Amino acid sequence: MEHPKSKPEAAALGVGAGSHADSNADSSNSESRVLQLQQLLESLRPGQKSLAQWRSGPLAVSAVPGSGKSTGMAVGAAIAIAHHQLHARKQLVLVTFTRSAAANLKAKVRQHLRALSLPLNSFVVHTLHGLALNIASRHPEVSGINLSPLDAEGTTLISPTQSHRLIRLAVERWIEANPIDYQQLIEGQQIDAEETERLRRQSVLRTEVLPALAYTVIHEAKSSGLLPPDLADMAQTMTVGIPAGAVDYPVVAIAAGLYAQYQSLLADKGLIDYDDMILAALKTLDEPAIRQIWQSRIFAIFEDEAQDSSPLQTQLLTVLASDAENLSAPPHLVRVGDSNQAINSTFTPADPVFFNQFCDRCQEIGRLATIEQAGRSCQQIMDAANFTLAWVNAHSATQAFRSQAILPVGPHDPQPNANPAPIGQGVELVRPKHIVETVKVLAQRVVDAFEADPTISAAVLVRETRQGQFLREILADPQQLGFDFEATGIEIFDVGQRDRKTHIPREILALLQFIERPHSPDNIKAALHVLVSRQLIPTQDLNPLATHPEQFLYPGPLDALPQTPAAQQARRYCTALIRARLELPAYHLISFLGLTLGYDQSELATADKLAARIAQQTLEDNTLTAMLGALQELLSSERFRAVEAEETESQFTRSGQITIITMHKAKGLDWDAVFLPFLHKRNIPGESWVPPQMQFLGSFTLDEVARAQLRAHTHATYAAEAQNYRPEPIPDIETAWQQASNLKRNEEYRLLYVAMTRAKKLLWMSAAKQAPFTWSKPDNLQDAEASPVFVALLRERGAIAPRK
């Protein structure tokens, strides 16, 4: 990277113009601070120094996993504050992705400022949405957002529960207003469907297809700055090639209609969602006087995890980082990230394409820095991660990774404990016979590692929560495991078990709503979803059951509805719930439902806490209707916490315990030993899959098609702003589905890369020869292909035999 410097490095670390002492004491303090700043700089690795040496303008920093980018950001922030003499009225703004990351970064910067005797109010740390809300709420007359509890006409931030409810209502309104488009969807690819099949399709569309389409499009469109009229115009003007004989649904037009209905409902109820915060902040900053006020207060912005930002969020930061006196000057914007760790793009509007474009633009002007040296992992783990990156790029239709290898630190590294010695061989690959054998081998390897060093930290990273639940059950069963794991003294911290407790109020609400109105198709389907998620009934198409409530609950000899064994099991649970209303007082129902759902001791404690809370709120009216109202209000406010459900990140990585956590939640954490079981092709990279109940529409899902079409539009728009670019036509449905499949495939490989790079001393990976097709039925084993990356690693390194 090119650094605009005209002074020696030490001199450039001074406190800037105006720092000359007016007395001998001031001179001494200034010299001492320069020395301290020099020591801070020398504590960094070469790549980290790019952040400390930044003085102005844009800077892109591409940092590999384990490279200590937060350490570099904290030192860079302290040096920038010292050099530019920042204070409460001219601050450095640091932006992070999560509140926990914001707290950690804030603590590091404050520590440096205290040591330097610099003002602690010279910087602030925000999440992106927190920063946007701060701007919008300060100017309600412009933004339209007023969160004051004293204002009866103020706006309220919508909770996830409320948002889901409004999306369902938006779907019903759209169906009523667009009968022709709805009829086309019902007909699908087979127009002459029987009446029973048409009713089933209506259930699928109302409760699954259209809500998923609305949710996806609303977030994608808002994060790209598109309002409902913009999306409607796009639907009218976009050019889409349609292959001969291919089905053609007006996906974007349908999406625009759903989006408009949702926004209308938000406005009617005085609600905003998280995406509205960014739009409102930009609307506020469109006012020249307000924009100048904010720009005059902000010297520069440092952004962490920039690969997870949407285009609109980047636009907000760019506006704030611009010079109020010279808007044509480049913004003082430092963006730090790693597009190879972008693991949210298939379920959020984030896309690594945008950070890559920023890096490319900065590279053209000599403003791209790389932090390639990483001290987290041993050499064997870094080699495995680098091999994975290179292999995937060589075997993918589209490039999943930015070409950037992880390098070890150099000699005389200034930071302690870099590139530790491996445990065992550092990387161990095994192929057990089946998934129970996998847990046995894994458990014994954990015990061996802790016997060698009881102070290590360890974690099992799984692709989905049901894998973690299966693993936990085997570890707790000495008969299946072959020994008593609990007797080893190694504590098990199951993060998924903690998270499951947070769903208890929603599960109880769904079952109580069914008990109150058992003949409502929506209530039946919601209750059955709970029973499936708790693995009390088999996974099955629930739409035929919900479409005909009376035939499902009370089948007669002449009913055409087939009662499969799975449907009969579901009916038995549902009729038992209905009987409970007749046999139990309302205030006993929550505890009964907890027992019915098979809650463990901690979950039952949470259910009892919930029952006590509801009983307190319904003392004067303890009817089921009153209970439902109180529970809905509780969920809308999002103020109920499960018993022992709140944990800090440090508790995930405690020594002496084995943490079971999903790969997604493990981002930002690390352990001495990391275990990656169940690495099968079906999961990583997986295949784009259309649920059987939706296949009447075609071999695709509408929400993923819409996401791909909107992204193509957004990519073209932002690329056109950067250079002379001629946008390509929006992809047709089949091409969009293929693009969505490529996006998922690439992200799954990046997720594996993130999981691998959480390990410091030992990376243990396995793929059993037999595994279930779906983890909702872990006993149904069949031959299973290992993930292609796992197979490639085996060939590269050679298999290591499982320990006996």
Secondary structure, 3 states (H helix, E strand, C coil): CCCCCCCCHHHHCCCCCCCCCCCHHHHHHHHHHHHHHHHHHHCCCCCCHHHHCCCCCCEEEEECCCCCHHHHHHHHHHHHHHHHCCECCEEEEEEECCHHHHHHHHHHHHHHHHHHCCCHHHEEEEEHHHHHHHHHHHCHHHHCCCCCCCCCCCCEECCHHHHHHHHHHHHHHHHHHCHHHHHHHHHCCCCCCCHHHHHHHHHHHHHHHHHHHHHHHHHHHHHCCCCHHHHHHHHHHCCECCCCCCCCCCHHHHHHHHHHHHHHHHHHHCEECHHHHHHHHHHHHCCHHHHHHHHHHEEEEEECCHHHCCHHHHHHHHHHCCCCCCCCCCCCEEEEECHHHCCCCCCCCCCHHHHHHHHHHHHHCCCEEEECECCCCCHHHHHHHHHHHHHHHHCCCCCCCCCCCCECCCCCCCCCCCCCCCCCCCEEEECCCEHHHHHHHHHHHHHHHHHHCCCCCEEEEECCHHHHHHHHHHHCCHHHHCCCCHHHCCEEEEHHHHHHHCCHHHHHHHHHHHHHCCCCHHHHHHHHHHHHHCCCCCCCCCHHHHHCHHHHHCCCCCCCCCCCHHHHHHHHHHHHHHHHHHHCCHHHHHHHHHHHCCCCHHHHHHHHHHHHHHHHHCCCCCCHHHHHHHHHHHHHHCCCCCCCCCCCHHHHCCCCEEEEEECCCCCCCCEEEEEECCCECHHHHHCCCCCHHHCCCCCCCHHHHHHHHHHHHHHHHHHHHHCCCCCCCECCHHHHHHHHHHHHHHHHHHHHHHHHCCEEEEEEEECCCEEECCCCCCCCEEECCECHHHHHHHHHHCCCCCCC
